[in-house]
Amino acid sequence: MKKRILIVDDDRQAANMLVDIFTVNGYLTDGAYSGKEALKMIKGQEYDCVLSDIKMSEMNGVELMRAVKKMAPGIPFVLMTAYTDDELLFEGIRKGALVTLVKPLQIETLIINIAQILK
């Protein structure tokens, strides 16, 4: 059975690229362009993993993770950021992100990390 991943990034080009990459690699993949959109999607669909950018307008990735964990406590959450010294990165780790990845993403590493999480 294929695993379903939700990609969340307010950079539409980045989100769409990741959706394409994971789809080609055999996953059912949806994209959301904001935290609020992601929460609506999670209410209507069960996901096996969420991959979210940290820096987003309206709701950042850590806030999204907190909201998702209230709705679906067991869902694995992966955060990504271009800012390695960002306090949100450390907060994400403290609040339960399984993996934090630094942009630009190493696609092979990302796919391996997600595959291991979904085993």
Backbone as JSON, one array per atom type, in Angstrom:
{
  "sequence": "MKKRILIVDDDRQAANMLVDIFTVNGYLTDGAYSGKEALKMIKGQEYDCVLSDIKMSEMNGVELMRAVKKMAPGIPFVLMTAYTDDELLFEGIRKGALVTLVKPLQIETLIINIAQILK",
  "N": [[0.84, -1.18, 0.0], [0.57, 2.18, -0.89], [2.22, 4.91, 0.67], [1.07, 7.99, 2.08], [1.97, 11.33, 1.76], [2.15, 14.63, 3.01], [3.16, 17.65, 1.76], [4.28, 20.76, 2.84], [4.69, 24.05, 2.08], [5.16, 27.48, 1.7], [6.36, 28.46, -0.51], [5.47, 27.96, -3.56], [6.67, 26.82, -5.83], [8.77, 25.28, -4.74], [7.27, 23.52, -3.13], [5.72, 22.19, -5.09], [7.75, 20.97, -6.57], [8.77, 19.13, -4.69], [6.47, 17.58, -4.29], [6.27, 16.41, -6.84], [8.72, 14.95, -6.91], [8.38, 13.07, -4.8], [6.1, 11.76, -5.7], [7.01, 10.56, -8.08], [8.71, 8.78, -6.86], [7.03, 6.9, -5.86], [5.14, 7.53, -3.89], [1.96, 8.63, -2.57], [1.2, 11.86, -2.89], [0.49, 15.06, -1.62], [0.21, 18.61, -1.88], [0.43, 21.55, 0.1], [0.09, 25.04, 0.54], [0.21, 26.64, 2.73], [0.09, 26.77, 6.32], [-2.53, 26.77, 7.33], [-4.0, 25.8, 5.16], [-2.9, 23.26, 5.07], [-3.81, 22.16, 7.51], [-6.57, 21.98, 7.0], [-6.5, 20.06, 4.99], [-5.51, 17.86, 6.38], [-7.59, 17.34, 8.1], [-9.41, 16.22, 6.36], [-8.18, 14.03, 5.2], [-6.15, 11.16, 5.7], [-2.77, 11.11, 6.58], [0.51, 9.74, 6.23], [2.84, 10.97, 6.81], [4.16, 14.24, 7.4], [5.81, 16.79, 5.75], [7.29, 19.76, 6.26], [8.03, 23.19, 5.62], [9.77, 25.47, 7.75], [9.83, 28.32, 7.94], [7.2, 30.18, 7.25], [4.55, 32.33, 6.18], [1.84, 33.61, 8.15], [1.35, 31.02, 9.64], [3.91, 29.31, 11.15], [6.12, 26.48, 10.56], [6.6, 25.08, 12.96], [4.45, 25.85, 14.58], [2.44, 24.75, 13.0], [3.11, 22.04, 13.25], [2.59, 21.63, 15.99], [-0.21, 21.98, 16.01], [-1.01, 19.92, 14.28], [-0.13, 17.69, 15.71], [-1.94, 17.72, 17.81], [-4.27, 17.0, 16.52], [-3.63, 14.6, 15.19], [-1.81, 12.71, 16.81], [0.17, 10.7, 16.37], [1.38, 11.11, 13.91], [4.21, 11.24, 11.86], [6.49, 13.95, 11.68], [8.35, 16.12, 9.7], [10.66, 18.69, 9.53], [11.86, 21.4, 7.54], [14.36, 23.79, 6.64], [15.95, 26.84, 5.58], [17.52, 28.13, 7.28], [19.95, 27.63, 9.44], [20.6, 28.45, 12.01], [18.34, 29.19, 13.25], [16.03, 29.84, 15.84], [13.53, 28.65, 15.75], [14.05, 26.24, 14.51], [15.38, 24.76, 16.5], [13.36, 24.73, 18.4], [11.48, 23.22, 17.05], [12.71, 20.71, 17.02], [12.74, 20.2, 19.76], [10.02, 20.03, 20.21], [9.22, 17.75, 18.94], [9.76, 17.11, 16.23], [10.74, 14.68, 13.92], [12.86, 14.69, 12.15], [15.04, 17.25, 11.09], [15.71, 19.16, 8.33], [18.08, 20.83, 6.31], [17.87, 23.39, 3.93], [19.64, 24.15, 0.87], [17.92, 21.21, -0.02], [19.21, 17.91, 0.12], [18.25, 15.76, -2.1], [18.36, 12.92, -2.33], [19.06, 12.19, 0.3], [16.83, 13.19, 1.66], [14.75, 11.55, 0.6], [15.61, 9.05, 1.52], [15.51, 9.47, 4.32], [12.71, 9.9, 4.68], [11.71, 7.46, 3.77], [12.76, 5.75, 5.73], [11.46, 6.71, 8.01], [8.84, 6.01, 7.38], [8.81, 3.27, 7.5]],
  "CA": [[0.0, 0.0, 0.0], [1.37, 3.4, -0.98], [2.16, 5.84, 1.79], [0.63, 9.33, 1.69], [2.78, 12.4, 2.35], [1.72, 16.01, 2.79], [4.26, 18.61, 1.66], [3.77, 22.1, 3.16], [5.68, 25.11, 1.86], [4.52, 28.64, 1.06], [7.02, 28.62, -1.81], [4.73, 27.02, -4.4], [7.6, 26.1, -6.71], [9.45, 24.27, -3.91], [6.28, 22.51, -2.76], [5.38, 21.4, -6.28], [8.91, 20.15, -6.9], [8.8, 18.01, -3.75], [5.33, 16.7, -4.63], [6.68, 15.65, -8.03], [9.8, 14.03, -6.55], [7.85, 11.96, -4.02], [5.17, 11.03, -6.55], [7.85, 9.72, -8.95], [9.3, 7.75, -6.02], [6.03, 5.92, -5.47], [4.28, 7.96, -2.79], [0.8, 9.48, -2.83], [1.72, 13.11, -2.34], [-0.31, 16.27, -1.77], [0.91, 19.83, -1.52], [-0.31, 22.66, 0.7], [0.91, 26.25, 0.44], [0.15, 27.36, 4.0], [-0.26, 25.93, 7.45], [-3.99, 26.69, 7.42], [-4.43, 24.88, 4.11], [-2.46, 21.92, 5.48], [-4.71, 21.67, 8.55], [-7.82, 21.59, 6.34], [-6.26, 18.82, 4.27], [-5.34, 16.79, 7.37], [-8.93, 17.02, 8.61], [-10.15, 15.45, 5.37], [-7.38, 12.94, 4.63], [-5.15, 10.6, 6.6], [-1.42, 11.15, 6.03], [1.51, 8.92, 6.9], [3.95, 11.84, 7.16], [4.08, 15.64, 6.96], [7.1, 17.45, 5.51], [6.91, 21.17, 6.24], [9.0, 24.27, 5.79], [9.59, 26.16, 9.04], [9.53, 29.74, 7.72], [6.03, 30.44, 6.4], [3.73, 33.42, 6.69], [0.64, 33.25, 8.91], [1.61, 29.95, 10.61], [5.19, 28.7, 10.8], [6.13, 25.03, 10.58], [6.52, 24.57, 14.34], [3.05, 26.04, 14.97], [1.69, 23.74, 12.26], [3.4, 20.75, 13.86], [1.84, 21.57, 17.25], [-1.64, 21.8, 15.68], [-1.17, 18.58, 13.7], [0.06, 16.7, 16.79], [-3.18, 17.68, 18.58], [-5.27, 16.31, 15.7], [-3.13, 13.27, 14.84], [-0.57, 12.66, 17.61], [1.19, 9.76, 15.92], [1.87, 11.38, 12.56], [5.6, 11.72, 11.81], [6.61, 15.33, 11.18], [9.71, 16.47, 9.29], [10.78, 20.12, 9.28], [12.98, 21.81, 6.7], [14.6, 25.24, 6.73], [17.18, 27.36, 4.99], [18.18, 28.9, 8.32], [20.46, 26.64, 10.38], [20.73, 28.95, 13.38], [17.03, 29.69, 13.63], [15.48, 29.32, 17.09], [12.41, 27.78, 15.42], [14.61, 24.92, 14.21], [15.62, 24.09, 17.78], [12.06, 24.5, 19.01], [10.88, 22.1, 16.32], [13.34, 19.49, 17.52], [12.27, 20.0, 21.14], [8.58, 19.75, 20.21], [8.92, 16.43, 18.41], [10.05, 16.82, 14.83], [11.6, 13.5, 13.82], [14.05, 15.07, 11.39], [15.05, 18.61, 10.57], [16.57, 19.18, 7.16], [18.5, 22.17, 5.92], [17.83, 23.69, 2.49], [19.0, 23.33, -0.16], [17.78, 19.81, 0.37], [19.85, 16.83, -0.62], [17.05, 14.99, -2.41], [18.56, 11.51, -1.99], [18.99, 12.1, 1.76], [15.44, 13.41, 2.02], [13.99, 10.36, 0.26], [16.04, 7.99, 2.45], [14.94, 9.8, 5.64], [11.27, 9.67, 4.67], [11.51, 6.0, 3.66], [13.05, 5.15, 7.04], [10.39, 7.11, 8.91], [7.59, 5.34, 7.01], [8.9, 1.81, 7.62]],
  "C": [[0.88, 1.25, 0.0], [1.14, 4.28, 0.23], [1.8, 7.23, 1.27], [1.39, 10.38, 2.49], [2.14, 13.74, 2.03], [2.94, 16.91, 2.85], [3.67, 20.0, 1.91], [4.89, 23.12, 3.0], [4.97, 26.26, 1.18], [5.22, 29.05, -0.22], [6.42, 27.55, -2.73], [5.65, 26.19, -5.3], [8.31, 24.98, -5.94], [8.48, 23.16, -3.53], [5.96, 21.61, -3.93], [6.52, 20.49, -6.7], [8.97, 18.92, -5.99], [7.64, 17.04, -3.98], [5.7, 15.82, -5.81], [7.72, 14.59, -7.69], [9.23, 12.82, -5.79], [6.85, 11.13, -4.81], [5.94, 10.07, -7.46], [8.46, 8.56, -8.16], [8.26, 6.83, -5.38], [5.12, 6.29, -4.31], [3.04, 8.67, -3.33], [1.12, 10.79, -2.14], [0.8, 14.27, -2.65], [0.53, 17.46, -1.33], [-0.04, 20.85, -0.92], [0.63, 23.85, 0.72], [0.83, 27.15, 1.67], [-0.19, 26.37, 5.1], [-1.76, 25.72, 7.56], [-4.54, 25.73, 6.37], [-4.07, 23.44, 4.49], [-3.41, 21.35, 6.54], [-6.06, 21.23, 7.97], [-7.65, 20.25, 5.64], [-6.14, 17.64, 5.24], [-6.68, 16.39, 7.99], [-9.68, 16.1, 7.66], [-9.42, 14.22, 4.84], [-6.38, 12.45, 5.67], [-3.79, 10.58, 5.9], [-0.49, 10.3, 6.88], [2.69, 9.76, 7.38], [3.67, 13.25, 6.65], [5.5, 16.17, 6.87], [6.8, 18.93, 5.33], [8.12, 22.09, 6.35], [8.74, 24.91, 7.16], [9.13, 27.59, 8.82], [8.38, 29.89, 6.73], [5.26, 31.58, 7.01], [2.49, 32.84, 7.36], [0.92, 32.23, 10.01], [2.93, 29.3, 10.23], [5.1, 27.18, 10.97], [6.02, 24.42, 11.96], [5.09, 24.72, 14.86], [2.16, 25.0, 14.28], [1.88, 22.37, 12.91], [2.62, 20.59, 15.16], [0.35, 21.29, 16.99], [-1.9, 20.4, 15.13], [-1.08, 17.53, 14.79], [-1.18, 16.63, 17.7], [-4.25, 16.88, 17.84], [-4.89, 14.85, 15.45], [-1.79, 13.06, 15.53], [0.53, 11.76, 17.06], [1.81, 10.07, 14.57], [3.32, 11.88, 12.61], [5.67, 13.08, 11.13], [8.07, 15.63, 10.9], [9.72, 17.96, 8.96], [11.99, 20.39, 8.39], [13.11, 23.33, 6.76], [15.87, 25.6, 5.99], [18.03, 28.06, 6.04], [18.66, 27.97, 9.43], [20.57, 27.15, 11.82], [19.42, 29.5, 13.92], [16.53, 29.04, 14.92], [14.3, 28.39, 16.81], [12.87, 26.36, 15.1], [14.8, 24.13, 15.5], [14.31, 23.81, 18.5], [11.36, 23.32, 18.36], [11.42, 20.77, 16.8], [12.82, 19.18, 18.93], [10.8, 19.56, 21.17], [8.23, 18.44, 19.5], [9.13, 16.18, 16.94], [11.02, 15.65, 14.76], [12.92, 13.83, 13.14], [13.93, 16.55, 11.07], [16.1, 18.65, 9.47], [16.87, 20.6, 6.75], [18.47, 22.29, 4.4], [19.16, 24.31, 2.08], [19.04, 21.86, 0.23], [18.62, 18.9, -0.51], [18.74, 15.82, -0.86], [17.21, 13.51, -2.03], [18.46, 11.3, -0.48], [17.56, 12.26, 2.24], [14.61, 12.15, 1.77], [14.33, 9.21, 1.21], [15.45, 8.23, 3.84], [13.45, 9.49, 5.7], [10.98, 8.18, 4.58], [11.74, 5.33, 5.01], [11.95, 5.49, 8.04], [9.13, 6.3, 8.66], [7.66, 3.82, 7.1], [8.04, 1.3, 8.74]]
}
